[in-house]
């Protein structure tokens, strides 16, 4: 029995990263089923990098 996890990333952030990585059109047409695992991994990597940059900016 498979349980779906609630996404941590907002739909807006997913859209933004997909645009930056160049596969937003595939995401719109086919959903994540049509996005390669490599692109999904690249999306996670980009999200982590963005979070790290944001954390560094908030430190005093």
Secondary structure, 3 states (H helix, E strand, C coil): CCCCCCCCCCHHHHHHHHHHHCCHHHHHHHHHHHCCHHHHHHHHHHHHHHHHHHHHHHCC
